[in-house]
Amino acid sequence: MASRLRNKTARVSFFAFQDMITTVTGVLMIVMLLLTLDLGQRTSRPSEASRDTARDQVRDARKKLDASAEALRQRQAELKLLTNRIFVLAEADRSGKQPVLIVLSGTNGACSRFGQTNLVEFAGSAQRTDFGRLLAGWNVRQDRLVFYVRPSGIGHFEACRRLAQQRGFSVGSDAAEEDKQYVLTKPRTL
C-alpha cells in the first residue's frame, strides 16, 4: 500500500540551490568581517599629525589649568588676609587728640596711625620693651594711645601701659585675638 501512494514521476532536487545560497551567505559574512576589522584598525591608529595635535591641545589645556590654579591660590591668599584683618574705628575724642593704635603680643608690638600704611614694630616682653623710644617721638598733647592686647601679651601690656602713663599719655585698651591683624581707620562721615 505504501508503494501505491508514491508517485513514480521525476523529482526536482533543491540541493544545488541550497548550496548556492550557503556559498553566497558565507562570502557576504567574510566581506562583512573584513570591513569591520578594517574600520576598527583605522580608528584605533590615529595618524602622527593628529597625535601631535592632540598632545599640543593637552599641553595647552594643562598650562591654562596651571595658570588658573595659581590665580586661584593668589586670590585665596588675598581673601585669607582680608578675613584675618579687623578694622578699628577710633571713637572721637573731646580733647582732639589723634589715636595711635598699638597691638601687643608676648614678644613684640606694632603701632600705626591714621593714613599710615606701614606698621612700626618694636620688640618687647614683660621685663623689657623698646616701646620707650617710640614714646619719645610722640606728643602727649596730640596723641592718645589705644592698646589692643593679645592674650600672650598681657605682661608686655602692663609694662607698656605703665611707661605711657608715667609719661602722661591718655591710654585706652581692648582685647585682641592672636591671629588677627588690626588696622586703624577713620569712621566715614555721612
C-alpha positions as CSV (number, residue, x, y, z in Angstrom):
1,M,0.0,0.0,0.0
2,A,2.8,2.3,0.7
3,S,4.2,1.8,-2.8
4,R,0.9,2.8,-4.3
5,L,0.8,6.1,-2.7
6,R,4.2,7.1,-4.1
7,N,4.3,8.9,-7.4
8,K,6.7,7.5,-9.9
9,T,7.3,10.8,-11.7
10,A,10.7,12.6,-11.9
11,R,11.6,14.6,-8.8
12,V,13.3,18.1,-8.6
13,S,16.4,18.4,-6.3
14,F,16.9,21.7,-4.4
15,F,20.4,20.7,-3.3
16,A,22.1,22.9,-5.8
17,F,20.0,25.9,-4.9
18,Q,20.7,25.4,-1.2
19,D,24.4,25.1,-2.0
20,M,24.4,28.4,-3.9
21,I,22.6,30.3,-1.1
22,T,25.0,28.9,1.6
23,T,28.0,29.9,-0.5
24,V,26.8,33.5,-1.1
25,T,25.9,33.9,2.6
26,G,29.4,32.8,3.6
27,V,31.1,35.2,1.2
28,L,28.9,38.1,2.5
29,M,29.9,37.2,6.1
30,I,33.6,37.1,5.2
31,V,33.4,40.5,3.4
32,M,31.5,42.0,6.4
33,L,34.1,40.7,8.8
34,L,37.0,42.2,6.7
35,L,35.2,45.6,6.6
36,T,34.7,45.6,10.3
37,L,38.3,44.7,11.1
38,D,39.5,47.4,8.6
39,L,37.3,50.1,10.2
40,G,38.5,49.1,13.7
41,Q,42.1,49.4,12.7
42,R,41.7,52.8,11.2
43,T,40.0,54.3,14.2
44,S,42.4,52.7,16.7
45,R,45.6,54.0,15.0
46,P,45.5,57.8,14.6
47,S,48.0,59.4,12.3
48,E,51.1,61.1,13.7
49,A,49.7,64.6,12.9
50,S,46.5,64.0,14.8
51,R,48.6,62.6,17.8
52,D,50.8,65.7,17.8
53,T,47.7,68.0,17.6
54,A,46.1,66.2,20.5
55,R,49.3,66.3,22.5
56,D,49.6,70.1,21.9
57,Q,46.0,70.6,22.9
58,V,46.5,68.6,26.2
59,R,49.7,70.7,26.9
60,D,47.8,73.9,26.3
61,A,45.0,72.8,28.5
62,R,47.4,71.9,31.3
63,K,49.1,75.3,31.0
64,K,45.7,77.1,31.3
65,L,44.8,74.9,34.2
66,D,48.0,75.6,36.0
67,A,47.6,79.3,35.4
68,S,44.0,79.2,36.7
69,A,45.1,77.2,39.7
70,E,47.9,79.8,40.5
71,A,45.4,82.7,40.2
72,L,43.0,80.8,42.5
73,R,45.8,80.3,45.1
74,Q,46.6,84.0,44.9
75,R,43.0,85.0,45.4
76,Q,42.6,82.6,48.2
77,A,45.7,84.1,50.0
78,E,44.3,87.6,49.5
79,L,41.0,86.5,50.9
80,K,42.6,84.9,53.9
81,L,44.5,88.2,54.6
82,L,41.2,90.1,54.3
83,T,39.4,87.7,56.6
84,N,42.1,88.0,59.3
85,R,42.0,91.8,59.2
86,I,40.0,93.8,61.7
87,F,39.4,97.5,61.1
88,V,39.5,99.5,64.2
89,L,37.3,102.7,64.2
90,A,38.6,105.0,66.9
91,E,35.9,107.0,68.7
92,A,36.1,110.7,68.5
93,D,37.9,112.3,71.5
94,R,36.7,115.5,73.1
95,S,40.3,116.6,73.6
96,G,41.1,116.5,69.9
97,K,44.0,114.0,70.3
98,Q,44.8,111.7,67.5
99,P,44.7,107.9,68.3
100,V,47.7,105.7,67.9
101,L,46.9,102.0,67.6
102,I,49.3,99.7,69.5
103,V,48.8,95.9,69.1
104,L,50.8,93.9,71.6
105,S,51.7,90.2,71.8
106,G,54.0,88.3,74.1
107,T,57.2,89.0,72.1
108,N,56.6,92.2,70.1
109,G,54.3,95.1,69.4
110,A,53.3,97.2,66.4
111,C,51.8,100.7,66.2
112,S,50.2,102.7,63.5
113,R,48.4,106.0,62.9
114,F,45.6,107.2,60.5
115,G,46.8,107.1,56.9
116,Q,49.9,105.2,57.8
117,T,50.3,102.0,55.7
118,N,53.4,100.6,57.4
119,L,53.4,99.3,60.9
120,V,56.2,100.3,63.2
121,E,57.3,97.2,65.1
122,F,59.2,97.0,68.4
123,A,60.4,94.1,70.5
124,G,59.3,93.6,74.0
125,S,58.4,91.3,76.8
126,A,57.1,91.6,80.4
127,Q,60.6,92.5,81.7
128,R,61.9,94.8,78.9
129,T,60.4,96.7,76.0
130,D,61.6,99.0,73.2
131,F,58.3,101.0,73.5
132,G,60.0,103.8,75.4
133,R,61.9,105.0,72.3
134,L,58.6,105.3,70.3
135,L,57.1,107.3,73.2
136,A,59.9,109.8,72.9
137,G,58.8,110.7,69.4
138,W,55.1,111.2,70.3
139,N,53.4,114.3,71.7
140,V,51.5,114.0,75.0
141,R,49.2,116.9,73.9
142,Q,48.4,115.5,70.5
143,D,48.4,111.7,70.8
144,R,46.3,109.2,72.7
145,L,47.3,105.5,72.9
146,V,44.8,102.7,72.1
147,F,46.2,99.3,73.1
148,Y,44.9,96.1,71.6
149,V,46.3,93.3,73.7
150,R,46.6,89.7,72.6
151,P,46.3,87.0,75.3
152,S,50.0,86.3,75.0
153,G,50.9,90.0,75.5
154,I,49.3,90.7,78.9
155,G,52.7,91.1,80.7
156,H,54.0,93.2,77.8
157,F,50.9,95.4,78.0
158,E,51.4,96.1,81.7
159,A,55.0,97.3,81.1
160,C,53.9,99.5,78.1
161,R,50.8,100.9,79.9
162,R,52.9,101.8,83.0
163,L,55.5,103.5,80.8
164,A,52.9,105.5,78.8
165,Q,51.1,106.7,82.0
166,Q,54.3,107.7,83.6
167,R,55.0,110.0,80.6
168,G,51.4,111.5,80.8
169,F,49.7,109.8,77.7
170,S,46.0,109.1,77.6
171,V,45.6,105.3,77.5
172,G,42.8,103.0,76.4
173,S,42.8,99.3,75.8
174,D,40.8,96.3,74.5
175,A,41.3,92.6,74.0
176,A,42.6,91.3,70.7
177,E,42.7,87.9,69.0
178,E,46.1,86.2,68.4
179,D,45.7,85.5,64.7
180,K,44.1,88.8,63.6
181,Q,45.6,91.8,62.0
182,Y,44.3,95.2,63.3
183,V,44.1,98.3,61.1
184,L,43.3,101.8,62.4
185,T,40.7,103.6,60.1
186,K,38.8,106.8,60.3
187,P,35.0,106.5,60.5
188,R,33.1,107.6,57.5
189,T,31.0,110.7,57.7
190,L,27.7,110.5,56.0
